[in-house]
Amino acid sequence: MGRALEDFFLGRVSSYRLLDVEQCLAEFCPDRTAPTTIALLGCGPASELEALWQYFHQPIGIGLAVDACDWSSHVKPPTTFKQLDPRSDKEEVFALLRDETTFPADARVLVVVSCAVAAHYGGLLQDYAGELPPHAELLVLEPLGGLGTVSPAVPGECGRVCPWEGYVDWQGFVYRGGPRRRACFFSRQEIPGREAVAGS
């Protein structure tokens, strides 16, 4: 089915799916009042989804959670769940992200990539960044495991890497941060006080 054993295992380790997402949101999305709709690739249990929604003061519409594992019984409104593999079903995911009923053009769309997806589908993010609607931004959480689990990787300062910096043809700004400086944020506009990755 195109899935490795660790994909199924990691899908059930809830505390790792959205590793340090709250710290990353505080760093990359400091304006909690901006109307935001959320899409999550690699969702895990609903408790994590609720934490995502609660971060923003004005979430609108319905959120979307996508995972290769079936978490439908855990996902509650305002989030809908689709059992899709972010890699093999990416065209279907792209179509969902372009649906203006779910993701209206007058609100920011934040596409959050869980650390499990970031660890196993590194090269896939180039496709996603190129297909996002014009009001969408991408937050790629820090991948699980050592640096060798991410491919392709671009060496960074002190051996740290941001796996997609200088790799994605993104019309905007790419930032690196997070607790270990291995999370990436693909923003449509420059964030005051944030240093963009070279080449973005």
PLY file of the C-alpha trace (Angstrom):
ply
format ascii 1.0
element vertex 200
property float x
property float y
property float z
element edge 199
property int vertex1
property int vertex2
end_header
0.00 0.00 0.00
3.03 2.27 -0.19
3.28 2.71 3.60
6.08 1.58 5.85
5.57 -0.05 9.24
6.79 3.07 11.03
4.06 5.13 9.35
1.42 3.05 11.10
3.34 3.05 14.37
3.96 6.79 14.41
0.31 7.37 13.59
-0.50 6.05 17.03
2.11 7.95 19.03
-0.01 11.02 19.59
2.51 13.13 21.50
4.87 13.15 18.52
2.56 13.95 15.64
2.59 17.70 16.25
5.87 17.97 18.09
6.30 21.48 19.54
3.52 22.89 17.38
2.49 25.48 19.98
6.02 26.91 20.16
6.21 27.00 16.37
2.83 28.76 16.09
3.93 31.37 18.62
7.10 32.00 16.63
5.74 31.91 13.10
2.10 33.01 13.60
2.25 35.59 16.40
-1.01 37.28 15.34
-3.64 35.04 16.89
-6.45 37.35 15.80
-5.97 36.84 12.04
-8.88 34.82 10.57
-7.34 31.43 9.88
-8.48 28.12 8.47
-6.31 25.09 9.17
-5.35 22.06 7.12
-3.24 19.40 8.81
-1.25 16.74 6.97
-0.69 13.86 9.38
-3.27 14.57 12.03
-3.14 12.08 14.91
-5.86 12.14 17.60
-8.39 14.95 17.97
-6.86 16.39 21.14
-3.99 17.77 19.11
-6.36 19.24 16.54
-8.27 21.01 19.28
-5.03 22.56 20.52
-4.38 23.91 17.02
-7.82 25.53 16.82
-7.58 26.97 20.31
-4.36 28.80 19.45
-6.16 31.20 17.12
-8.72 33.64 18.51
-10.73 33.77 15.28
-10.62 30.45 13.43
-13.24 30.35 10.69
-14.86 27.74 8.48
-14.10 24.08 8.93
-10.64 22.62 9.27
-9.29 19.69 7.32
-7.26 16.80 8.72
-5.56 14.33 6.38
-3.84 11.12 7.38
-3.07 7.73 5.85
-4.33 6.13 9.08
-8.04 6.20 9.90
-8.59 8.80 12.64
-12.18 9.56 11.61
-13.62 8.42 14.94
-11.33 10.86 16.80
-11.87 13.99 14.71
-14.63 16.32 15.89
-16.20 19.46 14.36
-15.17 21.99 13.17
-12.58 19.67 11.60
-13.38 17.16 8.88
-11.22 14.11 8.28
-10.12 12.56 5.00
-8.20 9.30 4.94
-5.69 10.11 2.25
-1.98 9.44 1.93
-0.19 12.82 1.58
2.09 11.27 -1.05
0.05 8.86 -3.16
-3.19 10.88 -2.88
-1.63 14.32 -3.20
-3.78 15.36 -6.19
-6.89 14.80 -4.09
-5.34 16.78 -1.25
-4.52 19.64 -3.65
-8.14 19.69 -4.82
-9.36 19.89 -1.22
-7.00 22.78 -0.45
-8.35 24.71 -3.47
-11.96 24.30 -2.31
-13.10 27.84 -1.45
-16.06 26.50 0.53
-13.65 25.05 3.09
-10.84 27.56 2.59
-12.35 30.96 1.70
-10.07 33.45 0.01
-10.62 36.13 2.67
-8.85 34.11 5.37
-5.35 32.77 5.69
-5.00 29.04 5.13
-2.35 27.51 7.36
-1.22 24.09 6.15
0.55 22.36 9.04
2.74 19.37 8.21
3.14 17.03 11.20
6.59 15.88 12.23
5.74 12.32 11.17
4.92 13.43 7.62
7.98 15.72 7.59
10.21 12.80 8.57
8.96 10.36 5.95
7.86 12.51 3.00
10.57 15.19 2.87
10.82 15.51 -0.89
7.06 15.85 -1.19
6.97 19.38 0.17
8.21 20.90 -3.07
5.02 19.71 -4.75
2.82 21.05 -1.96
4.47 24.47 -1.89
3.98 24.79 -5.63
0.30 23.86 -5.51
-0.97 25.85 -2.53
-3.66 28.48 -3.20
-2.41 32.10 -3.11
-3.73 32.76 0.42
-2.09 29.67 1.94
1.08 29.31 3.99
2.97 26.19 4.98
4.32 25.29 8.44
6.55 22.21 8.35
7.20 20.93 11.85
10.51 19.46 12.93
10.99 15.91 11.61
11.34 13.00 13.99
14.62 11.20 14.55
18.10 12.24 13.57
19.03 14.55 10.75
19.62 11.57 8.51
15.91 10.78 8.38
15.18 13.80 6.21
15.85 13.88 2.49
16.86 16.00 0.73
18.70 18.02 3.34
20.63 21.22 2.92
23.44 21.73 5.45
22.93 24.68 7.75
24.80 26.42 10.50
26.45 24.06 13.02
25.23 21.02 11.13
21.55 21.86 11.60
19.33 21.60 8.57
16.09 22.96 7.26
15.32 20.18 4.79
13.58 22.32 2.17
15.50 25.59 2.29
16.88 26.51 -1.09
15.00 23.54 -2.53
11.43 24.76 -3.01
10.46 27.30 -5.66
8.40 29.36 -3.26
7.13 32.84 -4.16
7.57 34.35 -0.72
9.71 33.97 2.37
11.11 30.84 3.97
12.00 30.95 7.65
13.72 28.46 9.90
12.98 28.16 13.60
11.34 26.03 16.22
12.87 24.66 19.42
15.75 23.03 17.52
15.66 25.37 14.51
14.55 22.54 12.25
11.00 23.71 11.55
10.30 25.65 8.35
7.65 28.25 7.61
6.78 29.22 4.04
5.15 32.65 4.37
3.54 34.92 1.79
4.79 38.01 3.58
7.86 38.97 5.55
7.57 38.61 9.31
9.13 41.51 11.27
12.08 40.35 13.31
12.36 37.01 11.51
15.43 36.11 9.47
14.67 34.56 6.12
16.57 31.51 4.93
19.22 32.39 2.35
18.00 32.00 -1.21
14.31 32.32 -0.39
0 1
1 2
2 3
3 4
4 5
5 6
6 7
7 8
8 9
9 10
10 11
11 12
12 13
13 14
14 15
15 16
16 17
17 18
18 19
19 20
20 21
21 22
22 23
23 24
24 25
25 26
26 27
27 28
28 29
29 30
30 31
31 32
32 33
33 34
34 35
35 36
36 37
37 38
38 39
39 40
40 41
41 42
42 43
43 44
44 45
45 46
46 47
47 48
48 49
49 50
50 51
51 52
52 53
53 54
54 55
55 56
56 57
57 58
58 59
59 60
60 61
61 62
62 63
63 64
64 65
65 66
66 67
67 68
68 69
69 70
70 71
71 72
72 73
73 74
74 75
75 76
76 77
77 78
78 79
79 80
80 81
81 82
82 83
83 84
84 85
85 86
86 87
87 88
88 89
89 90
90 91
91 92
92 93
93 94
94 95
95 96
96 97
97 98
98 99
99 100
100 101
101 102
102 103
103 104
104 105
105 106
106 107
107 108
108 109
109 110
110 111
111 112
112 113
113 114
114 115
115 116
116 117
117 118
118 119
119 120
120 121
121 122
122 123
123 124
124 125
125 126
126 127
127 128
128 129
129 130
130 131
131 132
132 133
133 134
134 135
135 136
136 137
137 138
138 139
139 140
140 141
141 142
142 143
143 144
144 145
145 146
146 147
147 148
148 149
149 150
150 151
151 152
152 153
153 154
154 155
155 156
156 157
157 158
158 159
159 160
160 161
161 162
162 163
163 164
164 165
165 166
166 167
167 168
168 169
169 170
170 171
171 172
172 173
173 174
174 175
175 176
176 177
177 178
178 179
179 180
180 181
181 182
182 183
183 184
184 185
185 186
186 187
187 188
188 189
189 190
190 191
191 192
192 193
193 194
194 195
195 196
196 197
197 198
198 199
